Amino acid sequence: MNEIKLTSKKKMRNMLFISFLIIICLTVRIAYIQLIQGKELSELAYQQQTLDRKINPQRGTIYDATGKNILAVSSTVETVTVNPSNIASENKEKVAKALSNIFELDYETVLKKVKKRSSIETIVKKVDKEKTDELRKWIEENGITSGINIDEDTKRYYPYNNLASQVIGFCGSDNQGLDGIEAKYDNELKGKQGAIQKHTDAKGGEIGEEGENYISAVDGNDLVLTIDLTIQSIAEKYLEEACIDNKCTDGGSVIVMNPQNGDILAMANYPSYNLNEPYEPYTDELKATWDTLVQQEKTTYLQAVWRNKAIADTYEPGSVFKLITASAALEEGITDTDNEGEFSCTGGIEVAGVRIKCWRYYRPHGAESLRQALMNSCNPVFIGLGQKMGVTKYYEYLEKFKLLETTGIDLPGEAGSIFLAKEKAGPVELATISFGQRFEITPIQLATAVSSIANGGTSIKPKVVKQIINSETKKITDVPVKTGDNVISKETSEKVLSMMESVVSEGTGKNARVAGYRIGGKTGTSEDGVNTNKYVTSFCGVAPIDNPQAVVLVTLYNPTGEGGHQGGGVAAPVGGQIFSEILPYLEVSQGNQDEVETIEQIETPDVIGKTVAEAEKIMKENGLELVIQNAEEEIDKDASIIKTQIPQVGIMINKGNKVYVEKE
């Protein structure tokens, strides 16, 4: 009996000990789960019991300077996702088959997603509503009540395709800005993402009456650019013509800037690309070989065309830079505009034992005033002015004109200038800088510096965004005009502008003349690197001289056509063509009334919606030429309908000019 009692007590002790061990193990396990794995398991539980579907906001619209023309807009599309756990096993293959057929996807890939053990899987993004309506119809016909989600999404669209492509930039598949304004102002444009939250049980079924928790998206803010659609179209039209006619192997750029407030009215680059297809080949030559290229080669070509030459490419400005030397010399009182015979060109000048030639060394210019030297673009005169100022003083003016730093324009990828350090600049280096060679700046730096001359001598910061419009309150915030110190006096400014007018009326820039308007300018030609046999040719113009409203800088890289590579013969005519159309558009009054009647102007007729044959007849009757930009080798002129035209209807243009159209 005692033995039985002892055995029972022993069993109880053992059971208590085992129970104690189990409790300790459970306590340790619970502590481990709670303290070590708690956060991870909570997140997993939340993911299992909460189905989050993101709602993308409407990205802000980008307008041109008028506030009427849309340059970039987000259109409504839809995204399809599935909750695999909410799709019955017997329906998974049927659902996968339907999704792959409707959206033209790989069946096996879709089936893997439908069978996957996850809360949500994306099937297809940014599809048109007609496709998702087809899916809605299938869902209704097959009685699928849960597991397939169709949510509203947005897709970026650029109505004018190639227009200002390097300025506007484009977005990725997630609506994030990747280049240009889209990238620089991404925080303003992108808005705030919303969500649809649905609570489920362990099997994926909806819990009780909670339903869906909807967090609305906040749309992005709108932007109004300083870029004017009409002026941009004009700049692009003549730049493309110039690059093709002069066989500019490395393209070109045009900047049109308002010197009074820093607004960039146009910034054109050639070649350009279609913003709606930024990853596609952009020339006929590339289209023919695209499929044979490896990915790295494709990337190199694409990055080259995305690059905004006007702000990212440095070059030797050549003789256009003589405007800076002339301004500094006048401001310092070293010379004046019309001291007859003050200078003498003998074909060259010796500097520290090195003879530097004038471009017309074979027939020297002889006795000249400063005005005549600028008209003749005579190198020795400007070398002499640089010598009189000295390195220290000359570099002070480089700093004043902001040429030793970036302009700070509100675009990504701006490059800085390349000058020899002041301490290392000797007599020869100063000489070459004085007439615009052996250093590099960007086109935007030069256009900004010339704008400081044109506006009376005040430093100004260029900008491409004029206003920001809040998407919720519609409040308009103006981007302020940013001016700096006076670079030169108003008197010096007026003297330089007067000399620039002489360059166009009588000197190397006479091909930029426009009847009826007072235009000033300076031509430039420089080598693109050392011993490359490549040239950069340019023209910088200002109009009207008595109250400058536009600075136009034309830069053409390596023209190899029959017209040569001199700025006066190649770039100046482009500047003149641009001025001939933008000045009437800007309602600039004609100053030279004696010349007004020599060029007849006409209001651009409306040919949108008409056939090509009808449009050609209308243009011919009005003394204009029709150019179809997207025509195949042969088109049916009686059936092809015009959908867009540049310049737009009602714009005043010169008779004999071209009107560019696209057919449907």
PyMOL commands that set and color helices and strands:
alter all, ss='L'
color gray80, all
select helices_A, chain A and resi 2-36+38-49+84-86+89-102+107-115+129-142+165-168+180-184+186-189+229-245+284-292+295-306+309-312+318-331+370-376+379-400+422-424+427-434+443-454+490-505+510-512+567-570+572-585+593-598+612-621
alter helices_A, ss='H'
color red, helices_A
select strands_A, chain A and resi 50-55+62-63+70-82+121-127+148-157+194-199+212-215+222-225+252-257+264-270+343-345+348-351+354-357+366-368+458-460+465-469+476-478+483-486+520-527+535-543+550-557+601-603+625-628+642-646+652-654+658-663
alter strands_A, ss='S'
color yellow, strands_A
deselect
rebuild
show_as cartoon
